[in-house]
């Protein structure tokens, strides 16, 4: 892995299998429940196809063809207000601790603003302490309950931020 070859870019159809692999590996690594989470989402094997609308976007970390992570923005499902959801932000251990999580996070928040969203919502698992710390440092506030209808009943951490 070389910093010279790593880029954050929009997902392409050929990235699907690698993105799915990164997402699923994180669930096993951090012992996150497989049911009621992104692990069993219909989108997970078809990430490119799932982010082709005018109001959503998904980015990947590409190291010369090796996909090391991703994250995206989508409208919060079954919720009326102008709130997006930060979705499926997962990284390979190869890229963690090098600042790419923050870069990805900032790129997603900028995209959310550019798409016209007023607030950003996210769900996480208590096991992902480093990610939750980053969210808090960017001004995300904890909520007592989930918003919308993500289907991720096993997540347990819900946060929101004004954009």
C-alpha positions in Angstrom: 0.0 0.0 0.0 1.4 3.4 -1.0 -0.1 6.8 -0.3 0.8 7.7 -3.9 -1.6 5.2 -5.3 -4.6 5.6 -2.9 -7.6 7.6 -4.1 -11.1 8.1 -2.9 -13.5 8.0 -5.8 -17.1 7.1 -6.7 -18.0 3.4 -6.8 -17.9 1.6 -10.1 -19.7 -1.7 -11.0 -16.5 -3.7 -11.0 -16.0 -2.7 -7.3 -19.0 -4.6 -6.0 -17.4 -7.9 -4.9 -14.5 -6.2 -3.2 -16.7 -3.7 -1.3 -18.9 -6.6 -0.2 -15.9 -8.5 1.1 -14.6 -5.5 3.1 -18.1 -4.9 4.7 -18.6 -8.5 5.6 -15.1 -9.0 7.0 -15.6 -6.1 9.5 -18.7 -7.9 11.0 -16.6 -11.0 11.8 -13.6 -9.0 13.0 -15.6 -6.9 15.4 -18.1 -9.6 16.4 -21.1 -7.5 15.2 -24.4 -9.3 14.9 -25.0 -10.5 11.3 -28.8 -10.2 11.6 -30.5 -6.8 11.8 -27.4 -5.1 10.3 -25.9 -4.1 6.9 -24.5 -7.7 6.8 -27.8 -9.0 5.5 -28.9 -6.0 3.5 -29.9 -6.7 -0.1 -27.7 -3.8 -1.2 -24.5 -5.2 0.2 -23.6 -7.4 -2.8 -24.9 -4.7 -5.3 -23.5 -1.5 -3.9 -22.9 0.2 -7.3 -26.5 -0.4 -8.4 -27.8 0.7 -5.0 -26.3 4.2 -5.3 -27.3 5.4 -8.8 -30.0 7.9 -7.9 -29.7 11.7 -7.9 -29.9 11.9 -4.1 -27.3 9.3 -3.1 -23.6 8.6 -3.6 -21.1 5.9 -2.5 -17.3 6.4 -2.4 -14.5 3.8 -2.2 -10.9 3.9 -1.2 -9.0 2.5 -4.2 -5.3 1.5 -3.9 -4.4 0.8 -7.5 -7.4 -1.5 -8.0 -7.5 -2.9 -4.5 -10.7 -1.6 -2.8 -9.9 -1.0 0.9 -13.1 0.6 2.1 -16.1 2.7 1.4 -18.9 4.9 2.6 -22.0 6.5 1.2 -24.9 8.9 1.6 -28.6 8.1 1.0 -31.9 9.6 2.0 -33.0 8.2 5.4 -35.6 5.5 4.6 -39.2 6.1 5.5 -38.5 9.5 7.0 -40.0 12.7 5.7 -37.5 15.4 6.7 -34.5 16.4 4.6 -32.2 13.9 6.4 -29.6 11.7 4.8 -28.0 8.6 6.3 -24.3 7.9 6.3 -24.2 4.3 5.2 -21.9 1.3 5.0 -18.7 3.0 6.2 -16.3 0.1 6.6 -12.5 -0.2 6.1 -10.0 -2.9 5.6 -7.4 -3.2 8.4 -4.8 -2.4 5.8 -5.9 1.2 5.6 -7.0 1.9 9.1 -5.0 4.4 11.3 -3.8 6.4 8.2 -6.4 9.2 8.2 -8.5 7.7 5.4 -11.5 7.2 7.6 -11.6 10.9 8.4 -11.0 11.8 4.7 -13.9 9.5 3.7 -16.1 10.9 6.4 -15.4 14.5 5.3 -16.1 13.6 1.7 -19.4 12.1 2.6 -20.5 15.1 4.7 -19.6 17.5 1.9 -21.5 15.3 -0.6 -24.5 15.4 1.8 -24.4 19.2 1.9 -24.0 19.4 -1.9 -27.0 17.1 -2.3 -29.0 19.6 -0.2 -29.5 17.6 3.0 -29.9 19.5 6.2 -29.0 16.8 8.7 -27.0 13.6 8.6 -28.0 10.5 10.6 -26.0 7.4 11.2 -26.3 4.1 13.0 -23.4 2.2 14.4 -22.6 -0.7 16.6 -21.1 -0.2 20.1 -18.1 -2.4 19.1 -17.0 0.3 16.7 -15.5 2.6 19.3 -13.0 4.3 17.1 -15.6 5.2 14.5 -18.0 6.5 17.2 -15.2 8.7 18.6 -14.7 10.2 15.1 -18.4 10.9 14.7 -18.5 12.6 18.1 -15.5 14.7 17.2 -17.4 16.0 14.2 -20.3 17.1 16.3 -22.6 14.1 15.9 -25.0 13.9 18.9 -26.3 10.6 20.4 -30.0 9.8 20.1 -32.1 7.6 22.4 -33.7 5.7 19.6 -33.5 5.0 15.8 -35.0 7.3 13.2 -36.5 6.1 9.9 -36.7 2.4 9.0 -33.2 1.1 8.2 -34.0 -2.4 9.4 -30.8 -2.4 11.4 -32.3 -3.3 14.8 -29.0 -4.7 16.1 -27.0 -1.5 15.7 -27.7 0.2 19.1 -25.9 3.5 18.5 -27.9 6.3 16.7 -26.4 9.7 16.0 -27.3 12.9 14.1 -25.7 16.1 13.1 -26.9 19.4 11.5 -25.1 20.0 8.2 
